[in-house]
Amino acid sequence: MPKNKFTDQELMAFADGELKGGKAMDILSDLLEDTPESTILAKRLEVFTSTRNALINALIGERNAST
């Protein structure tokens, strides 16, 4: 199995909008390619974006329920 070009920590920071500079541009550039590797990268990133969205929605729901 080939080694991943980006770590899970880098993808999590990218999904959270916390990754800046060249590394963020590298991820974005790779995502925009039409290759099997970009598809795999998009699937890995989807785990972090969906988890982030679920957490945000849960926190918003808790905040609305307490008001």
C-alpha positions as CSV (number, residue, x, y, z in Angstrom):
1,M,0.0,0.0,0.0
2,P,1.5,3.4,-0.9
3,K,2.3,5.9,1.8
4,N,-0.1,8.8,2.1
5,K,1.2,12.1,0.9
6,F,-0.7,14.0,3.6
7,T,-1.1,13.0,7.3
8,D,-4.4,12.7,9.0
9,Q,-3.5,15.7,11.1
10,E,-2.8,17.8,8.0
11,L,-6.2,16.8,6.5
12,M,-8.0,17.6,9.8
13,A,-6.4,21.0,9.9
14,F,-7.3,21.6,6.3
15,A,-11.0,20.5,6.9
16,D,-11.1,22.9,9.9
17,G,-9.6,25.8,7.9
18,E,-6.6,25.9,10.1
19,L,-4.0,24.7,7.6
20,K,-2.4,27.7,5.8
21,G,0.3,28.2,3.2
22,G,1.9,25.8,0.9
23,K,0.6,22.6,2.5
24,A,-3.0,23.8,2.1
25,M,-2.4,24.7,-1.5
26,D,-0.8,21.3,-2.1
27,I,-3.9,19.5,-0.7
28,L,-6.2,21.7,-2.8
29,S,-4.1,21.2,-5.9
30,D,-4.2,17.4,-5.4
31,L,-7.9,17.4,-4.8
32,L,-8.5,19.2,-8.1
33,E,-6.6,16.6,-10.2
34,D,-8.6,13.9,-12.0
35,T,-6.6,10.9,-10.7
36,P,-7.3,7.8,-8.6
37,E,-5.1,9.4,-5.9
38,S,-7.2,12.5,-5.8
39,T,-10.3,10.4,-5.3
40,I,-8.7,8.6,-2.4
41,L,-7.6,11.9,-0.9
42,A,-11.2,13.3,-1.3
43,K,-12.5,10.2,0.6
44,R,-10.0,10.6,3.4
45,L,-10.8,14.3,3.7
46,E,-14.6,13.6,3.7
47,V,-14.1,11.7,7.0
48,F,-12.8,14.9,8.6
49,T,-15.3,17.3,7.0
50,S,-18.3,15.1,7.9
51,T,-17.1,14.7,11.5
52,R,-16.5,18.4,11.8
53,N,-20.0,19.2,10.5
54,A,-21.6,16.7,12.8
55,L,-19.8,18.2,15.8
56,I,-20.8,21.7,14.8
57,N,-24.4,20.7,14.3
58,A,-24.4,18.9,17.7
59,L,-23.0,22.0,19.4
60,I,-25.5,24.3,17.8
61,G,-28.3,22.0,18.7
62,E,-27.2,21.9,22.4
63,R,-26.9,25.7,22.4
64,N,-30.4,26.1,21.0
65,A,-31.8,23.6,23.4
66,S,-30.4,25.5,26.4
67,T,-31.8,28.9,25.4
